[in-house]
Amino acid sequence: FFRLSKCPFCRDLMPVVRRVISLLPSATEALCLIPGAQQLLVGRSHECDFPASIQHLPTLSAQRVTATQSEEIDKQVKEALSACQSLYTVDEARLRELRPDVILTQDLCKVCSIDLGTVQRVASQMDPSPKVVSLNPMSLEEVLADILVVGEAVGLVDEARQAQAALQARLNAVAARVAALQTPGSQQPEVAFFEWMGPIFCGGHWTPQLIEMAGGRHSLNAAGQPSVQKSAAEVVSTRPD
């Protein structure tokens, strides 16, 4: 249940959250980065396995896809999506038993994790209904910003700012190190980053940013764009190093 408490630094009333479920691995990691937030986690998805200290928590989702080879997985995924079927199941009874105040999820990719519509439907049938927080970052900046979104959702804003600042400091250190190693006039190595092999899907979102920060190029897809399917010929044409 939500309880309201006075924030000592402002007049706003902030929710005190005692129970959080995360159905998204990146959301779980963001939550656990925030000092004092990991203890709020009471349930997770089948894909949430880091940090190791959360692996004892109940898993509330499972995948429907049974194939093990890339091409066959892709076939099953496309068939399910064309039929408007979710690729994952949710243990609704167990989720209700855990009585979450907040559920962390996403709406960025219906293939990668449980779809938002399913989560919202389950939440709407609970009394009281938990707050559903959907994280959908398209860039590295938005990934960092989502730490604050999670912090606000669980009432740990200051702690989330600390976690965000620590990650930004690490990124700044990497950028400085890469800059120090680069030789003026040198050519950046071309990188081909594949999220999937059959068919080939090249990474998008913040992945090209990470490659560029490390001193490379990713001509197959631009930062801030969804992952994209490419042919072998298109990959070869970029002449990746």
N, C-alpha and C positions, 0 to 999 in steps of 0.2 A: 504494500500500500504506500501511497505518497503521504509524507508528512511535510509540513512547511516549517522552515526555521528562518530566523533573521540572519541575513548576511552582515557581519560586523563592519563591512566596508561600504555598504550602500543600504538603501531603504527597500530594495527589492526582496521579495520572499523567494527563497530557493527551495526546490524539492529535495528532500532527503531520501535517497534511493538506497534500499537495502538489498535488493535482489535483481540481478541482471542476467539475461540470457543472450549469448552471441551466436548467431548462425552464419558468421562470416569470419574466416581466419584472420584477415587483416584488422578487422574490428576487435577481435579478441586480443591481438598483439598490441593494438593501440590502447585498449583498456588496461592491459597489464603493464604498460609503460608508465601509466599515471600512478604516482605514489598513493597507496591506500585503496586503489580501485580493484585490484585483483581479488581481494577478499569478498567483493560483491558478486562475483561470477558464480552462478549456481548451475548453469547448463551450457552446452556448447554444440556445435555441429560436428558431424563425423570427420570433417576436414580440419578442425581446430586442434592442432597437436603441439603448439608452441605458445608459451614456454612449457617445459615438461611438467611443471608443477600443477598444471590444470588437467592433466590427462586422467585423473581419477574422477573427474566430474562426468555426470551422465551425458551421453550423446543423444541428440534429439532429431537427427536427420539421417537419411541414407540415400544412396543413389539408386536409380531405377535401371540404368544402363548395365548390361551384363557382359558386353563385349570386352575384349582385352587388346585387340589390334586397332591401330589408328583409323584405318579406313572403315572398319566395321563399327567402331564407336561413332564416327562421324555419321554413318548411315542411320544408326539408331537415334542419334540426337536429332537429325533433320526430320526423321519420321515423327518423332514425338512432338517437336515444335510445330510441324505442319498440322498436327492434330490438336494443337493447343493444349498439350499435356505437359505437366511439370516434369522435369528430369529428376526430381528428388521427392522423397516422402518426409513427412514430419510426424513425429510421435506426439500427436495432439493431446492425448490423455496425460502423458508424462509432463508435457509442457504446462498444462493447466495445474497439475499437482505442485509444480515448482513455484507457482504464483509470482511471476516476475513483475517488477515495476517497469522495467525497460527491456525491450528486445532490440538488439543491434542486427541489422541486415543490410541488403543492398538492392539496387535496381539497375546496376550497370551492365550485367551480363546474365541472361537466363540459363546459360550453359555452365557457368562457373560455380553457381551457388543457388540455393533455394530462391524462387522468385518472390518478389515483394507482394504480389497479390495473395499468394497463399498465406504468407505471414500476417498480412492485414486481416484476412478473413478469420484466421484463428484468434487473433487478438480481439477482434470485434465481438466474438462470442464469449469472451471471458468477462467476469464481473468481480472486481473492477477491471476495466480494460487497460492493459499495459501500454505505455508509450512506445510506438514503433519508430526507431531512428534508422533511416536509410542513408548509407554512405555511398556516394557515386563520384569519386574523384576522377578527373581526366588528366590532371597534371601533377607534378611533384609538389607544387605549391598547395594544391588542393588536398593532397595526401596529408601534408603537415597541418593544414587548416582543420582537417577532420579530427585530429587529436583534440582540438578545442571543442568541436561538436560533441564528441564523446564525453569530454569533461563536463560540459554544460548539462548534458543529459543525465549524468550521475551526480551532479552537484559538487564537482571537484574542479572548479575552473582554474584556480590558482595553481593547483598541482599539475593540471594539464598544460598550463603555460610553461611550467618548469620542464616538463617532458618534451614539449615542442622546441623550446630553446636549446635543450641538450642535443636533439637531433639536428637542428639547424647548425649548431656549432660543429658537429661531425661532418656535415656536408660542406661547410666552409673550409674545414681543414683538408678535405679531399680535393676541393677545387684549388686551394693554394698549392697543394703538393703536385697536382697535375700541371699547373701553370709553371712551377719551378722546373719540372722535368722536360717541358716542351722546348724544342729548338726553333728559333725564329725561321720561318719559311718552310718548315717541315710539313709534310702532308699527313693529314689525319688518316689512320687506318679505317677502311670500310668494313663495317660489321653487318652481318645478316643474322638477325635475332628471330628465331622461330619459336612460336608458342605451340605450334602443332605441326606434325610432319606429313600426315596424309589425310586430306590435302594440306599444302603448306599454308600456314597462317603466320604472318609476320607481326611482331609485337607493336603495339601502339601505346596510347595513353601516356604514361610517364616514362616508359622504357627507353624511347629515343633520348629523352633528357638525361637519363643515367649514363647512356652510352656517350653522349656528348660531354658530360661532366668528366668522364673518365678519359677523354681525349680522342674519341672516335667519331665516326659518322654513321648514320643509319638512313641511307637513301631510299630504302624500301618502304618506309612509312614515316610520317612526320609526327612530332610530339603533339599530344592533345587530340589525336585521331584514334578511332577504334582500331583494334587489330584488323588486318585485311588479308584476304586470300590472294596468293600470288602463284604464278606458274613457275616451273623450273627455269624456263627461258628468262623470265623477268628477274629472277634471282641471279642467274649467271651474268646478265647484262650489267649488273652493278659491280661485278668483279670484286666480291668481298675478299678481304685479306684473312 
